[in-house]
């Protein structure tokens, strides 16, 4: 099957398989309606693979949380649907000084937050200073925070941070000061994590006090009711359904949809059946098992260009995995081709590094040990590994764009690792019981399944958050790689920067801190009611751009 570009032109007709056991019926879709002078009138029901971990985008990083916060909050800089390049959003234009350490943004005029307060330079600085000053205790509670992965450090280690300060020059102009040049700065601002919240709402709902829980994740009152400048206002969160309503005071295009219901279905079959039964208008996370059924039933399938990497994580805080020969044996044990053929959509490609091929810095010559079970057994015999039990964490009741069927992928990888002599102990964890936090924090996880979905078009967005410093996820410690990643951030676009990232990718591949398996193609299924859906490799999918049949 040929690869399909994101957008309606990429739509295929695919069938969905039937299934039983769907959640309680969501509010029914209204008849399709075209936006009129009175504003949007349609209701749009969208199926998701899991409930969000929270709705404060500064403190979470999961796909289903961001899918919702992108509708409610906006950042200074938007992102082009397909290229990931920065575009104007709350800032209409920007300039940088000669040394690349200060950016001045002209702000969009007459914009208000959904609580009626003014969006201005002071509000921008309130948000930047909040992120910079996140205390260590909060960061431990919410490991999904993105600020450190982008800017290297918070205020308690200010000398190490790329971020320096925010200055409100006028009500409509703000300056962000950096401690060093950062080539990917504008691209980084397109992350949902840097969307601007209402300062009044942040204060009123004690946004930094995580005294409630959702999906095993600590959240604040603000994380349950965000307030931004976006086209939709948060309305309610009732178990499996989150409802958003059109923002009547929105500054931009309001589209056709007046009400969005995001309805979570834990299993691919129940999502598919909900679409077939007309309970939802579309869903994300089409699996190989559902693909042909959807085609036969005449449903639309839209595939996104690959911009994520799925990997087997390894934790070097577990003594056995400190031995390079053991990690190399793990890589050689994995049959990536079989995994992709069985569990991923056609045209998904194998990965030997963590930066996708479309980005500069992708290294065609990155070392790859290949699939060689016999050699894997030899390496284990030569290594310090003596049959210790190794805990393998994997998520239940979830699908990610990079990992559509985790349980099946786990079973095959576990089989392959056991076949070369590793003693695997399965540790299934429901996604809603805090799987993400468990495997990205220090702990006893030897192996885990996860992936990274790129949010902007820069190699730093992949290697920086994953391998720019020692983390609880990998326990990986390589000061030389850390230093090279920090240096590459500040290099201007060009050959030197590309060469540096190619070197970084090669060094990471040689030390095997994790095993990249695939650059997956993800897909959505849509009803015939949908004429156009804003599919985006970076998942920047705002529903004002959905077009419905009149």
C-alpha positions in Angstrom: 0.0 0.0 0.0 1.4 3.4 -0.9 2.1 5.9 1.8 -0.6 8.5 2.1 0.0 12.2 2.8 -1.8 13.8 5.7 -5.1 15.4 4.7 -8.3 14.4 3.0 -6.6 13.5 -0.2 -5.0 10.7 1.8 -8.3 9.1 2.8 -8.8 5.5 2.0 -12.0 3.5 2.5 -11.4 0.9 5.2 -13.6 -1.4 7.1 -14.0 -1.7 10.9 -14.5 -5.0 12.7 -17.6 -5.3 14.9 -17.3 -5.8 18.6 -19.3 -5.8 21.8 -18.9 -4.1 25.1 -18.9 -0.5 24.2 -19.0 2.1 27.0 -22.3 3.8 27.8 -23.7 5.8 24.8 -22.3 9.3 24.4 -24.5 12.2 23.5 -25.7 11.6 19.9 -24.3 13.5 17.0 -26.4 16.3 15.8 -27.3 16.6 12.2 -24.5 18.1 10.3 -24.5 21.8 10.1 -22.6 24.4 8.3 -21.4 27.4 10.4 -23.8 30.3 9.9 -24.0 33.9 10.9 -25.2 32.6 14.3 -22.0 30.6 14.8 -21.2 26.9 14.9 -24.1 24.5 15.5 -22.8 20.9 14.9 -21.9 18.3 17.6 -18.8 16.2 16.9 -18.1 13.0 18.8 -14.5 11.7 18.7 -13.2 8.4 20.1 -9.9 8.4 21.9 -7.8 5.5 23.1 -7.5 6.6 26.7 -8.6 9.2 29.1 -6.2 12.2 29.4 -3.8 12.3 32.3 -4.7 15.9 33.0 -5.5 19.1 31.1 -2.7 21.4 32.3 -0.4 21.0 29.2 2.6 22.3 31.1 2.5 19.2 33.4 1.4 16.4 31.1 2.8 15.0 27.8 0.4 12.3 26.7 -1.3 12.4 23.3 -4.9 12.3 24.5 -4.3 15.2 27.0 -2.7 17.3 24.3 -5.4 16.5 21.8 -7.9 18.3 24.1 -5.7 21.1 25.4 -4.9 22.1 21.8 -8.6 23.0 21.4 -8.7 25.1 24.6 -5.3 26.8 24.8 -3.0 28.4 22.3 0.7 29.4 22.3 2.6 32.3 20.9 3.6 30.3 17.9 1.5 27.9 15.9 2.6 25.0 13.7 2.1 24.2 10.1 -0.1 21.2 9.7 2.3 19.1 7.7 5.8 20.6 8.0 5.8 21.4 11.7 7.3 24.8 10.9 6.3 27.8 13.1 3.4 30.1 12.1 1.8 33.1 13.8 -0.8 32.4 16.5 -1.0 34.5 19.6 2.1 36.3 18.3 1.6 37.9 14.9 5.3 38.5 14.2 8.7 38.2 15.9 12.3 39.3 15.6 15.5 38.2 17.2 18.6 40.1 18.1 21.9 39.5 16.4 23.3 37.0 18.9 20.1 34.9 19.0 19.6 35.4 22.7 16.5 37.6 22.7 13.2 37.2 20.8 10.7 40.0 20.7 7.0 39.0 19.9 4.3 41.3 18.8 1.1 40.0 20.3 -2.3 39.7 18.7 -4.6 42.5 19.7 -8.0 42.3 21.3 -7.7 38.7 22.5 -9.3 37.6 25.7 -9.0 34.5 27.8 -12.2 32.4 28.1 -12.7 33.9 31.6 -12.9 37.4 30.1 -9.5 38.6 31.3 -7.1 40.2 28.8 -4.4 38.4 27.0 -1.3 40.6 27.1 2.5 40.6 27.6 2.1 40.3 31.4 0.1 37.1 31.0 2.8 35.7 28.7 5.4 36.4 31.4 3.3 35.0 34.1 3.2 31.7 32.2 6.9 31.6 31.3 7.9 32.5 34.9 5.6 29.8 36.2 7.2 27.1 34.1 10.7 28.3 34.9 10.0 28.3 38.7 8.3 24.9 38.9 9.8 23.5 42.2 11.5 20.2 42.3 8.7 18.6 44.4 6.1 19.5 41.7 8.4 18.2 38.9 8.6 14.8 40.7 4.8 14.7 41.0 4.4 15.5 37.3 7.3 14.0 35.3 5.4 15.0 32.1 6.6 18.6 32.3 8.4 19.6 29.1 10.2 22.7 30.2 13.4 21.0 31.3 13.6 18.8 28.3 13.6 21.9 26.1 15.4 24.5 28.2 17.7 22.2 30.2 17.0 23.5 33.7 14.6 25.3 36.0 15.2 28.3 38.2 16.8 26.2 41.0 19.6 25.5 38.5 19.4 28.8 36.6 23.0 28.7 35.6 22.3 25.6 33.4 19.1 26.9 31.9 18.7 28.2 28.3 15.8 30.3 29.5 16.7 33.5 31.3 13.8 35.9 31.6 10.6 37.3 30.2 10.0 41.1 29.9 6.7 42.8 29.1 7.9 45.7 26.9 4.4 47.0 26.4 0.9 45.4 26.8 1.3 44.2 23.2 4.9 43.3 23.0 7.0 40.8 25.0 10.7 39.8 25.0 12.0 36.3 25.9 15.7 36.3 26.8 17.9 33.3 26.6 21.3 32.5 28.1 22.6 31.1 24.8 21.5 30.8 21.2 18.8 28.1 20.7 18.2 27.3 17.0 15.0 25.3 17.7 13.5 27.9 20.1 10.6 29.0 17.8 9.8 25.4 16.9 9.8 24.5 20.6 7.3 27.1 21.3 4.8 25.3 19.1 4.6 22.5 21.8 1.3 22.3 23.6 3.3 22.5 26.8 3.9 26.2 26.1 0.3 27.2 25.5 -0.7 30.3 27.5 -3.1 29.9 30.4 -5.2 32.6 32.0 -3.1 33.9 35.0 -6.4 34.5 36.9 -7.4 30.9 36.4 -4.0 29.6 37.3 -4.2 31.5 40.6 -7.8 30.8 41.4 -7.4 27.0 40.8 -4.0 26.7 42.5 -2.4 25.2 39.4 0.8 24.2 41.1 -0.9 22.3 43.9 -1.5 18.7 42.7 -4.0 17.6 45.3 -6.3 15.6 43.1 -5.9 12.4 41.0 -6.9 11.5 37.5 -5.7 8.2 35.8 -3.2 7.5 38.5 -1.6 11.0 37.9 -1.7 13.8 40.5 -3.5 16.9 39.1 -4.5 20.3 40.3 -8.0 21.9 40.1 -6.7 23.8 37.1 -5.6 20.5 35.5 -9.3 19.5 35.6 -10.6 22.8 34.1 -8.1 24.7 31.9 -8.7 28.3 30.7 -7.0 29.6 27.6 -7.7 31.7 24.4 -8.5 28.8 22.1 -11.6 28.2 20.0 -13.2 25.8 22.5 -14.0 26.2 26.2 -13.8 23.4 28.7 -17.3 22.3 29.7 -17.3 19.1 31.6 -15.4 15.9 32.4 -17.7 13.0 33.2 -15.9 9.7 33.5 -15.2 8.7 29.9 -16.4 11.8 28.2 -14.9 15.3 28.1 -17.1 18.0 26.6 -15.9 21.2 25.0 -18.1 24.1 23.8 -17.4 26.7 21.1 -15.8 29.9 22.4 -18.2 32.6 21.3 -15.6 35.3 21.9 -12.8 33.5 19.9 -10.6 35.9 17.9 -10.3 33.5 14.9 -12.3 31.1 12.7 -14.9 29.2 14.8 -15.5 26.5 12.3 -18.7 24.4 12.1 -18.6 22.5 15.4 -20.3 23.9 18.5 -19.8 20.9 20.8 -17.0 18.3 20.9 -17.4 15.2 22.9 -14.1 13.3 23.4 -15.2 9.8 24.4 -12.6 7.2 25.5 -12.7 3.6 24.5 -10.0 1.3 26.0 -10.2 -1.3 23.3 -9.7 -1.0 19.5 -12.7 -3.1 18.8 -15.0 -0.9 20.9 -13.8 2.2 19.2 -14.4 0.7 15.8 -17.9 -0.6 16.8 -18.8 2.9 18.1 -18.0 4.3 14.7 -19.9 1.6 12.9 -22.9 2.2 15.2 -22.9 5.9 14.5 -22.1 6.8 18.1 -18.9 8.7 17.1 -17.8 10.5 14.0 -14.2 9.4 14.1 -11.5 7.9 16.2 -7.7 7.7 16.4 -5.6 4.6 16.7 -6.7 2.4 13.9 -5.0 -1.0 14.3 -3.8 -3.6 11.8 -6.6 -5.9 13.0 -9.3 -3.3 12.2 -7.9 -1.8 9.0 -9.3 -4.3 6.5 -12.7 -4.4 8.3 -13.0 -0.6 8.1 -12.2 -0.7 4.4 -14.8 -3.3 3.7 -17.4 -1.2 5.5 -16.6 1.8 3.5 -15.2 4.0 6.3 -12.6 6.7 5.6 -9.1 6.1 6.8 -6.6 8.9 7.0 -2.9 8.0 7.5 -0.4 10.5 9.0 3.1 10.7 7.7 5.4 9.0 10.2 6.8 11.4 12.8 7.2 9.2 15.9 9.5 6.4 17.0 8.5 3.3 19.0 11.2 1.8 21.2 12.0 -0.8 23.8 13.3 1.1 26.8 16.1 -0.2 29.0 16.9 1.0 32.5 20.7 1.0 33.3 19.9 1.5 37.0 19.1 -2.2 36.9 22.5 -3.8 37.4 22.2 -6.4 34.6 21.6 -3.7 32.0 24.7 -1.7 32.9 26.6 -4.3 30.9 26.8 -3.2 27.2 27.0 -6.8 26.0 23.6 -7.4 27.6 22.1 -4.4 25.9 23.6 -5.4 22.6 22.2 -8.9 23.0 18.8 -7.4 23.6 19.1 -5.4 20.3 20.2 -8.6 18.4 17.3 -10.6 19.9 14.7 -8.3 18.4 13.2 -9.2 15.0 11.9 -5.7 14.1 10.6 -6.8 10.7 8.3 -9.4 12.2 7.1 -7.0 14.8 6.2 -4.4 12.1 4.6 -6.9 9.8 2.3 -8.3 12.5 1.4 -5.2 14.5 1.9 -2.0 12.5 0.2 -0.4 9.4 1.8 -1.0 6.0 4.7 1.2 5.1 5.8 1.5 8.7 9.6 1.3 8.5 12.2 -0.2 10.9 14.2 2.2 13.0 17.9 2.0 13.9 17.9 5.5 15.6 15.6 7.9 17.3 15.5 10.7 14.7 13.0 10.1 11.8 14.4 10.1 8.3 12.7 13.3 7.3 14.7 15.4 9.7 18.2 16.8 9.3 20.6 14.8 11.4 19.2 11.4 10.5 22.3 9.2 10.0 22.1 6.7 7.2 25.2 5.0 8.6 24.1 4.8 12.3 25.4 1.5 13.7 22.8 -1.3 13.8 23.6 -4.7 15.1 20.7 -6.3 13.2 18.7 -9.4 14.1 21.0 -12.2 15.1 19.7 -14.5 17.9 22.7 -16.8 17.8 25.1 -13.8 18.4 22.8 -12.5 21.1 23.2 -15.8 23.0 27.0 -15.6 22.6 27.0 -12.1 24.0 24.9 -13.1 27.0 27.2 -16.0 27.7 30.2 -13.6 27.7 28.4 -11.0 29.8 27.9 -10.5 33.5 24.3 -11.7 33.2 23.5 -14.8 35.2 19.8 -15.3 34.7 18.5 -12.6 36.9 14.8 -11.9 36.6 14.2 -8.7 34.6 10.9 -6.9 34.9 9.3 -5.9 31.7 6.6 -3.2 32.1 4.0 -2.8 29.4 0.7 -0.9 29.2 -2.8 -2.3 29.2 -6.1 -0.8 27.8 -4.5 1.9 25.6 -3.3 2.6 22.1 -0.8 5.3 21.1 -0.1 6.6 17.6 3.4 4.9 18.0 2.0 1.7 19.7 -1.5 0.6 18.5 -1.6 -2.8 20.3 0.8 -2.8 23.3 -0.2 -6.2 24.7 0.5 -8.0 21.4 3.8 -6.2 20.9 4.9 -7.1 24.4 4.1 -10.7 23.9 6.2 -11.0 20.7 9.1 -9.0 22.1 9.0 -11.1 25.4 9.1 -14.3 23.3 12.1 -13.1 21.3 14.0 -12.0 24.5 13.2 -15.3 26.3 14.4 -17.2 23.2 18.0 -15.9 23.6 18.1 -16.6 27.3 16.8 -13.6 29.2 14.6 -14.2 32.2 11.6 -12.0 31.7 9.0 -11.1 34.3 5.9 -9.5 32.8 4.6 -6.4 34.7 1.3 -5.3 33.0 0.2 -1.9 34.2 -3.1 -0.3 33.2 -2.4 3.0 31.4 -4.9 4.7 33.7 -3.0 3.4 36.8 0.0 5.7 36.0 1.9 3.6 33.5 3.7 6.6 32.0 4.8 7.9 35.3 6.0 4.5 36.5 8.3 3.9 33.5 9.7 7.4 33.2 10.5 7.7 36.9 13.3 5.8 38.8 12.2 2.3 39.6 12.6 -1.4 39.0 11.6 -1.4 35.4 14.3 -3.2 33.4 12.4 -3.0 30.1 9.4 -1.1 29.0 7.4 -0.2 25.9 7.0 3.4 24.9 7.5 5.8 22.1 8.0 9.5 21.3 5.8 11.5 19.0 7.5 14.5 17.5 5.9 17.9 18.1 8.1 20.1 16.0 10.5 19.8 13.1 13.9 19.7 14.7 16.1 16.7 15.7 16.5 18.2 19.2 12.8 17.4 19.8 13.7 13.7 19.7 17.2 13.3 21.2 17.0 16.2 23.6 14.1 15.0 25.8 15.1 11.4 25.5 18.9 11.5 25.9 19.9 15.1 26.8 20.4 14.2 30.4 20.1 11.3 32.9 16.5 10.3 33.4 14.6 7.9 35.5 13.4 6.2 32.3 16.8 5.0 31.0 19.4 5.7 33.7 21.6 6.6 30.8 24.7 8.5 31.7 27.0 9.8 28.9 28.4 13.3 29.6 29.9 13.5 26.1 26.5 12.9 24.4 24.8 15.3 26.8 27.4 18.0 26.0 27.1 17.4 22.2 23.3 17.7 22.4 23.6 20.9 24.4 26.0 22.3 21.8 24.0 21.2 18.8 20.9 23.1 20.1 22.7 26.4 19.6 24.3 25.8 16.3 22.8 27.5 13.3 21.0 25.4 10.7 23.5 24.0 8.3 26.1 21.3 7.7 27.9 21.6 11.1 24.6 21.2 12.9 23.5 18.3 10.7 26.9 16.6 11.2 26.7 17.1 14.9 23.3 15.4 15.1 24.5 12.5 12.9 27.4 12.0 15.3 25.0 12.1 18.3 22.7 9.5 16.7 25.6 7.2 15.9 26.9 7.5 19.5 23.5 6.8 21.0 23.1 3.8 18.7 26.5 2.4 19.6 25.8 2.5 23.4 22.2 1.0 23.1 20.4 2.9 25.9 17.2 1.7 24.3 16.3 -0.1 21.1 14.4 1.9 18.5 12.0 -0.5 16.7 9.8 1.4 14.2 8.8 4.8 12.7 5.1 4.0 12.8 2.4 5.3 10.5 -0.7 6.1 12.5 -4.2 6.3 11.2 -7.7 7.7 12.0 -11.1 6.3 10.9 -13.9 8.8 10.1 -17.6 8.5 9.2 -19.0 9.7 5.9 -20.2 12.8 7.6 -16.6 14.2 7.7 -15.5 15.9 4.5 -12.1 17.1 5.8 -10.0 16.3 8.9 -6.8 18.3 9.7 -4.5 15.2 10.0 -1.0 16.3 11.1 2.2 14.3 11.6 2.9 16.5 14.7 -0.7 15.9 15.9 -1.7 19.6 15.6 -5.3 18.8 14.9 -7.6 21.7 15.9 -11.3 20.9 15.3 -12.2 24.2 13.8 -10.6 22.8 10.7 -12.9 19.8 10.5 -15.4 20.2 7.7 -18.7 18.3 7.8 -21.3 17.6 5.2 -24.0 20.3 5.2 
